[in-house]
Amino acid sequence: MLNVRLNDLAAEALGSQAAAMPPDRLAPELREMLAEEIVVTDGVITLGGIPDWAGRPPGTHADLTGWECFVSSFHLEDHLPIEVGSLPDGEPVISEADQVLMLRHGLGFALEIARTAPVPVRCVVGANSTNGTFRFHRARPGESWLHMDLDSYRHEKVITVDRGPATLGGTPW
C-alpha cells in the first residue's frame, strides 16, 4: 500500500503543482543517488550500505528509526539548481518558488525510494525558508520519527511517502 500525506503548508505551497518530479526529470545528483542499491543490514535500511562515519546502529539514537533518519538525511538545496540567499546575520533564505521545486524533487525521489525499497519504508520531505531535507527509514511498529499530525509542523512544509502493508502498526496505514 502506498500512502502520500502533505501537511497544509505543503499542500498550499504546491497547489495545482502537487505532482512529483518524474524520475527522468529529477536533478542529476538525485538520479545518481537512486542508482545506489537500497541495502538492509542488521535490520536497518540505507542507501548504498552503512557509511563508515555512521557507526553501529542505533549508536547514540533512541532507536533504529532515529539512526536511519540521521544516516539517510541530506539537504535538497545542495543537489538542486536553486538560489540560496542570506540575511545580514548570515541566515539562509530560500524563495517560495525554490521551496516548491525542492518539494517536487523530494516527492519524486521519495516515490522512487518507496518503489524500490525491499522493506516497508517511510520517506520524509521537508522544506522551509532556510533549507530542504530528505530522509527515510524502515517502517516499524512502535517507532516513529514524526508526529502523526503533520500540521503540528507550523514552519515546515512536510510530505511523507509510506509504502508497506496496511497491517503495519505505528504508521498512518
C-alpha positions as CSV (number, residue, x, y, z in Angstrom):
1,M,0.0,0.0,0.0
2,L,1.3,3.5,-0.9
3,N,0.3,6.5,1.2
4,V,1.3,10.1,0.4
5,R,0.5,12.8,3.0
6,L,1.1,16.5,2.9
7,N,0.7,19.0,5.7
8,D,-1.5,22.0,5.0
9,L,1.6,24.2,4.3
10,A,3.0,21.8,1.7
11,A,-0.5,21.4,0.1
12,E,-0.9,25.2,-0.1
13,A,2.6,25.7,-1.5
14,L,2.3,23.0,-4.1
15,G,-1.3,23.9,-5.1
16,S,-2.0,22.6,-8.6
17,Q,1.7,21.7,-9.0
18,A,1.3,18.9,-6.4
19,A,2.7,16.5,-9.0
20,A,6.0,14.8,-8.2
21,M,9.0,15.5,-10.4
22,P,9.1,12.5,-12.8
23,P,12.1,10.2,-12.3
24,D,13.7,11.1,-15.6
25,R,13.5,14.9,-14.7
26,L,15.0,14.6,-11.3
27,A,18.2,16.6,-10.7
28,P,21.2,14.6,-11.9
29,E,22.6,14.1,-8.4
30,L,19.3,12.7,-7.2
31,R,19.2,10.3,-10.2
32,E,22.8,9.2,-9.3
33,M,21.7,8.5,-5.7
34,L,18.8,6.4,-7.0
35,A,21.3,4.3,-8.9
36,E,22.7,3.2,-5.5
37,E,21.2,0.0,-4.1
38,I,18.9,0.2,-1.1
39,V,20.5,-2.2,1.4
40,V,19.1,-3.9,4.5
41,T,21.9,-4.7,7.0
42,D,21.3,-5.9,10.5
43,G,17.7,-4.7,10.3
44,V,18.4,-1.2,9.2
45,I,17.9,0.3,5.7
46,T,20.4,2.5,4.0
47,L,21.1,3.8,0.5
48,G,24.4,2.2,-0.6
49,G,25.2,0.5,2.7
50,I,26.2,1.7,6.1
51,P,28.8,4.5,5.7
52,D,31.9,4.2,7.9
53,W,31.1,7.5,9.7
54,A,27.7,6.3,10.9
55,G,28.8,3.8,13.5
56,R,26.8,0.8,14.6
57,P,23.0,1.3,14.8
58,P,21.4,2.7,16.9
59,G,24.5,4.5,18.1
60,T,23.6,7.5,20.2
61,H,20.0,7.5,18.8
62,A,17.0,6.3,20.8
63,D,16.1,3.7,18.2
64,L,16.9,2.3,14.7
65,T,14.4,4.7,13.1
66,G,16.3,7.7,14.5
67,W,19.6,6.3,13.4
68,E,18.3,5.6,9.8
69,C,16.9,9.2,9.6
70,F,20.3,10.6,10.7
71,V,22.2,8.4,8.2
72,S,19.8,8.9,5.2
73,S,19.3,12.7,5.7
74,F,20.5,15.2,3.1
75,H,19.8,18.8,2.1
76,L,17.9,19.1,-1.1
77,E,19.3,22.6,-1.8
78,D,22.7,21.0,-2.1
79,H,21.5,18.9,-5.1
80,L,19.1,21.3,-7.0
81,P,19.6,24.4,-9.1
82,I,18.2,26.8,-6.6
83,E,19.4,30.1,-5.2
84,V,20.1,30.4,-1.5
85,G,20.3,34.0,-0.4
86,S,21.2,35.1,3.1
87,L,20.1,37.7,5.6
88,P,22.5,40.2,7.1
89,D,23.1,37.8,10.0
90,G,24.0,35.0,7.6
91,E,20.8,33.0,7.9
92,P,20.0,31.3,4.6
93,V,16.9,32.4,2.6
94,I,15.2,30.2,0.0
95,S,12.3,31.6,-2.1
96,E,8.9,30.1,-2.0
97,A,9.3,29.0,-5.7
98,D,12.5,27.2,-4.8
99,Q,10.9,25.6,-1.8
100,V,8.2,24.2,-4.2
101,L,11.0,22.9,-6.5
102,M,12.6,21.1,-3.5
103,L,9.2,19.6,-2.6
104,R,8.6,18.4,-6.1
105,H,12.0,16.8,-6.5
106,G,11.9,15.4,-2.9
107,L,8.5,13.8,-3.6
108,G,9.7,12.3,-6.9
109,F,12.8,11.0,-5.1
110,A,10.7,9.6,-2.3
111,L,8.3,7.8,-4.6
112,E,11.3,6.1,-6.3
113,I,12.8,5.1,-2.9
114,A,9.4,3.7,-1.8
115,R,9.0,1.8,-5.0
116,T,12.4,0.1,-4.8
117,A,12.8,-0.4,-1.1
118,P,12.9,-4.1,-0.2
119,V,11.1,-3.5,3.1
120,P,8.2,-1.2,4.3
121,V,9.5,2.4,4.3
122,R,8.7,5.9,5.2
123,C,10.3,8.9,3.3
124,V,10.1,12.4,4.7
125,V,10.5,15.5,2.6
126,G,10.6,18.9,4.3
127,A,11.1,22.5,3.1
128,N,11.2,25.9,4.7
129,S,12.7,29.3,4.1
130,T,16.2,28.1,5.1
131,N,16.6,24.6,3.7
132,G,15.0,21.4,2.4
133,T,15.6,17.9,3.6
134,F,15.0,14.4,2.6
135,R,15.3,11.3,4.9
136,F,13.9,7.8,5.0
137,H,13.6,4.9,7.4
138,R,12.2,1.5,7.7
139,A,8.6,1.5,8.8
140,R,8.5,-0.3,12.2
141,P,5.7,-0.9,14.7
142,G,6.1,1.3,17.7
143,E,8.7,3.7,16.2
144,S,8.1,7.0,14.5
145,W,10.3,9.9,13.6
146,L,7.5,12.3,13.0
147,H,4.4,13.5,14.9
148,M,1.3,11.8,13.4
149,D,-0.2,15.3,13.0
150,L,1.9,16.8,10.1
151,D,0.2,20.1,10.6
152,S,2.0,20.4,14.0
153,Y,5.0,21.4,11.9
154,R,3.9,25.0,11.7
155,H,7.0,26.4,9.9
156,E,7.8,23.4,7.7
157,K,6.2,22.1,4.6
158,V,6.2,18.3,5.1
159,I,5.4,15.4,2.8
160,T,5.6,11.8,3.8
161,V,5.6,8.8,1.5
162,D,4.8,5.5,3.1
163,R,4.9,2.0,1.5
164,G,4.1,-1.1,3.3
165,P,1.3,-3.4,4.4
166,A,-1.9,-1.9,5.8
167,T,-1.4,-4.0,8.9
168,L,1.9,-2.5,9.9
169,G,1.4,-0.6,13.2
170,G,3.0,2.8,14.1
171,T,2.1,4.3,10.7
172,P,-0.9,6.0,9.3
173,W,-1.8,3.0,7.3
